[in-house]
Amino acid sequence: MGLGNGEEGNEWDQVKALMACRLVALDKCPGVRPVGIGEAIRRLLGKAVIKETREELQEVCGADQLCSGLMGGLEGGIHAVREL
């Protein structure tokens, strides 16, 4: 992957730069939830990809909410999907 100016750079440095984010702590009483806010270019690219693939994604993913409302539901969902 080039840098766009004729120079070749380390691809992982480019990926890390794209995936960089600001961390904000939300008070969840009790506890704190870290929320990562991605850089503007990452959010823009994500919106563009979703706009182009929205119909296909809705067809494939459906409207199911995986582990919604369960304590530790996200972790359980990740483990369940890994077992597939």
Buried (B, 14 or more C-beta within 10 A) or exposed (E): EEEEEEEEEEEEEEEEEEEEEEEEEEEEEEEEEEEEEBBEEBEEEEEEEEEEEEEEEEEEEEEEEEBEEEEEEEEEBEEEEEEE
